[in-house]
Amino acid sequence: MAAFRDMEELCQGLLSLLGANHAEAQQRRLLGRYRQMMERLLETQGGAEQQLREILEAEKDVAQSLLDAKEQACQGVAELQQIEAKLRKASEEDAHLKASLLQLTRELEDLQEIEADLEKREKEINEDTMVTIPAATYVAQLYHRISKIEWDYECEPGMIKGRGIFECHCVPKLC
């Protein structure tokens, strides 16, 4: 704005020079003012160009930052999708493992019931054996004392051989 005002003054000075015929002194004075005006114009233009370069550099930096941020956002979205996929897979695997654990728990309970039943049967068999074997032993010993038979336990399964004074007897095994 000041440059336009100076140009206007210069023009008026030139007009007054033409009108007053003080040509040389006014011409020098006006040329000096013209030179000052041109120097200020060039300084202003240089400052404006410098500011424009700084603004363009700042815009370039902001644009690059924006592109970098956009790229990071895209990478973040891709990582998030991968994590979500892994989470879904882990959830499916967890559900499968829970189902397997439930099945194995049921099988374990069944086996524990079977084991308890087997222990009960074994106890019953042991009780029966404790009662039957001594009774069978007593009978065999009594039979031996009365009949004087010598028992041979190394015969076919389910049989016991006995030798008496006169003959050989085969008797089914009692135990």
C-alpha positions in Angstrom: 0.0 0.0 0.0 2.8 2.4 0.9 4.4 1.6 -2.5 1.3 2.7 -4.4 1.1 5.9 -2.3 4.8 6.5 -3.2 4.1 5.9 -6.9 1.2 8.3 -6.7 3.4 11.0 -5.1 6.0 10.3 -7.8 3.5 10.9 -10.5 2.3 14.1 -8.9 5.9 15.2 -8.5 6.5 14.6 -12.1 3.4 16.6 -13.0 4.5 19.5 -10.8 8.0 19.3 -12.3 6.5 19.7 -15.7 4.4 22.6 -14.4 7.1 24.5 -12.5 10.1 24.0 -14.6 12.3 23.2 -11.6 13.3 20.3 -13.6 16.7 19.3 -12.5 16.3 19.6 -8.7 12.9 18.0 -8.6 14.0 15.4 -11.0 16.8 14.4 -8.7 14.6 14.4 -5.7 12.0 12.3 -7.5 14.5 9.9 -8.9 15.8 9.4 -5.3 12.3 8.8 -4.1 11.7 6.4 -7.0 14.9 4.5 -6.1 13.8 4.2 -2.4 10.4 3.1 -3.6 11.9 0.4 -5.9 14.2 -0.8 -3.1 11.2 -1.1 -0.7 9.2 -2.8 -3.4 12.1 -5.3 -4.0 12.5 -5.9 -0.3 8.8 -6.4 0.1 8.7 -8.7 -2.9 11.7 -10.7 -1.5 10.1 -11.0 1.9 6.8 -12.1 0.3 8.7 -14.7 -1.8 10.5 -16.0 1.3 7.2 -16.2 3.2 5.6 -18.0 0.2 8.5 -20.5 0.1 8.1 -21.1 3.9 4.4 -21.6 3.5 4.9 -24.0 0.6 7.5 -25.9 2.6 5.1 -26.0 5.6 2.3 -27.2 3.3 4.6 -29.9 1.9 5.6 -31.1 5.4 1.9 -31.1 6.5 0.9 -33.1 3.3 3.7 -35.6 3.9 2.7 -35.9 7.6 -0.9 -36.5 6.5 0.2 -39.2 4.0 2.3 -40.8 6.7 -0.6 -40.7 9.1 -2.9 -42.2 6.5 -0.4 -45.0 5.8 -0.1 -45.7 9.5 -3.9 -45.8 9.8 -4.1 -48.3 6.9 -1.4 -50.5 8.6 -3.3 -50.2 11.9 -6.5 -51.3 10.2 -4.6 -54.3 8.6 -3.1 -55.3 12.0 -6.5 -54.9 13.6 -8.0 -57.2 11.0 -5.2 -59.8 11.6 -5.7 -59.6 15.3 -9.5 -60.0 14.9 -8.9 -63.0 12.7 -6.6 -64.5 15.3 -9.1 -63.8 18.0 -11.9 -65.6 16.0 -9.6 -68.6 15.4 -8.6 -68.7 19.1 -12.3 -68.4 20.1 -13.2 -71.3 17.8 -10.2 -73.3 19.2 -11.3 -72.5 22.7 -14.9 -73.7 22.0 -13.5 -76.9 20.5 -11.2 -77.4 23.5 -14.1 -76.8 25.9 -16.2 -79.3 24.0 -13.4 -81.8 24.2 -12.9 -81.1 27.9 -16.6 -81.6 28.5 -16.5 -84.9 26.6 -13.4 -86.1 28.5 -14.9 -85.1 31.8 -18.0 -87.2 31.0 -15.8 -90.1 30.0 -13.8 -89.7 33.2 -17.0 -89.7 35.2 -18.1 -92.9 33.4 -14.7 -94.5 34.0 -14.9 -93.5 37.7 -18.3 -95.1 37.9 -17.0 -98.2 36.2 -14.0 -98.2 38.5 -16.2 -97.9 41.6 -18.4 -100.8 40.2 -15.3 -102.9 39.6 -14.0 -102.2 43.1 -17.3 -103.1 44.5 -17.3 -106.4 42.5 -13.7 -107.1 43.4 -14.6 -106.5 47.1 -17.5 -108.9 46.8 -15.3 -111.4 45.0 -12.6 -111.1 47.6 -15.2 -111.5 50.4 -16.6 -114.6 48.6 -13.1 -115.9 48.0 -12.2 -115.4 51.7 -15.2 -117.4 52.6 -15.0 -120.0 49.9 -11.3 -120.8 49.8 -11.0 -121.5 53.5 -14.1 -123.7 53.3 -12.7 -125.5 50.2 -9.3 -125.9 51.9 -11.0 -127.3 55.0 -13.1 -129.8 52.9 -9.9 -130.8 51.0 -8.0 -131.4 54.2 -10.8 -133.2 55.7 -11.2 -135.4 52.6 -7.5 -136.1 52.7 -7.5 -137.1 56.3 -10.4 -139.4 55.9 -9.6 -140.9 52.5 -5.8 -140.6 52.6 -5.9 -139.3 49.0 -2.8 -137.4 47.7 -3.9 -134.5 45.6 -2.2 -133.6 42.3 -3.0 -129.9 41.5 -1.0 -130.0 38.2 -3.7 -131.3 35.9 -6.2 -129.9 33.4 -7.8 -126.6 34.3 -10.9 -127.1 36.4 -9.8 -130.5 37.7 -7.8 -131.9 40.6 -6.3 -135.4 40.5 -6.1 -137.5 43.6 -4.5 -140.9 44.3 -5.7 -143.1 47.0 -4.5 -146.4 48.2 -6.3 -148.4 45.5 -7.4 -146.0 42.8 -7.1 -142.6 41.0 -9.9 -140.2 41.3 -10.6 -137.0 39.2 -12.6 -134.4 41.1 -13.7 -131.0 39.8 -11.8 -128.1 41.4 -13.7 -126.3 44.1 -12.0 -123.0 43.8 
